[in-house]
Amino acid sequence: MNQQEATEFVIQELGKHHQKNDIIQKLCESTSMNWSQAEKFLQQVEVQHSGTIAQKQSPMIVAIGTVVAIAGLTVTVIAVYATLTGESMRMRGIPIPYAGNIVYFVGGIAMIGGALRGMWDTIVRMWNS
């Protein structure tokens, strides 16, 4: 495997979300690199081709992000609806009325925020390449 083939291999494997140690091991087996050389090579490819890698990873990240954002929105809406209708979403061990509503609301907002942040970071990496 020459330098170009090794670079393409690393891009493909990182794009498939494979573990870095597995990629390094395959590089060591397929080339004359030792572990530390393969690790440095992987890091170099990761930095130089971050946009290409992000493009390959984006479909899965967007799909997972969308599902998590929708789930977070659902949890948030249910918590708001429960509060507006006077229902208390009780949580075990918390005797405070409506504390469960607050916890679910904040959790839903956190899910939405985390999903959007992950998708945004991927988009930015693709555009900055």
N, C-alpha and C positions, 0 to 999 in steps of 0.2 A: 504494500500500500504506500503510494507516494504522498507528498505533502498535501496536494490538492484533494486527493481521495480521502485522506484522513480528516481534512477540514470539512468536506461534505458529509462524511460519516458522523462527525461530532454534531454538526448542525441538524442532521436528520434525527439523531438520537435524542438530543435536547428538545427538539421540536415535538417528539413523542413523549416527553416527560419522563424519560428513563433516568434512573439513578446515576449520578456522576461517577460513583465508584465502579459501576458496571461498565460504563463507557471507557473509563481509564483502563480497566482490566482488558477490555477488547482491543484497545489501542496498543497495550503492551504486547498482547499476543499476536497482533497483526503487523506490528512495526518493530523496529529495533530500539524503541524508547523504553527506558525504565519507568518505574511508577512516578517518580518526581517530575521527570521530563513530560510524561503524558499528562500529568495533573496541570503543569504550567501551560502546556499546549491547549488543553481544554479551556482553561481560564482565558487564555489569549483569544481563542476562537469565540468564546462566549461574549467577550467585550467587543471584539471587532464586528461580530455578526449578530448583535443583539436584536436588531430590527427584523432580520430574516427569521431568527428563532422565535421571536414574538409573533410573527405572522403565522408560523406553523403551530404555535400553541394557542392562538387566539380563538379558534372555533370551540375548543373544549372550555376555555376560561369564560367565554361569553355564554355558553350554554349553562355552565354551573352557576355563573353569576346571575343569569336571568332567573333560574329556578330559585336561588336563595333570595333574590330581591322580591320575587312574587310571594314567597313564603313569609318573608319579613313584612311585606305590605299586608298580607292576610292576618298575621298575628296582631299587627298594629291596629287594623280596622276592627278586629274582634274585641280588642282591649278597649278601644274608644267606644264602640257600640255598647259593650257591657257597662261601662261607666255611665254613659248617657241614659241607659235604661234602668239604672240603679242596681245592677247586679254586681256582686263582688266575686271576682275570680280568686277563690281562696287558695293559698299555698300552704303546704304542710309546715307547721311550726311557726307560722307568722300570724299572730292573733289580730293584727291590725286590719280593719276593714279597708278594702280597696288597695291594699299594698300589692296584692297579686296583679291587679290591673296595671299598676305603675311598672312593676317588674316586666310584665309581658309587653307593655308599650315600649319601654326602653329597649328590651331585647329585640323587638321587631324593628325599631329604628336602627339599632346596631347592625342587624342583618342587612338592612337596605344599604346602610353606609358602607359596610364592608364589601358587599357585592359590587357596588358602584365604584368603589376605590380600586378594587382588583381589576375591573374592566377598564377603568380610566388609565391605570398604570400600564396595562398592555397596549392600549391605543397610543399612548405617549411614546412607548418604546418603539412601536412600529413607525411612527412618524419621524422620530429623531434618528433613524438609522441612515 
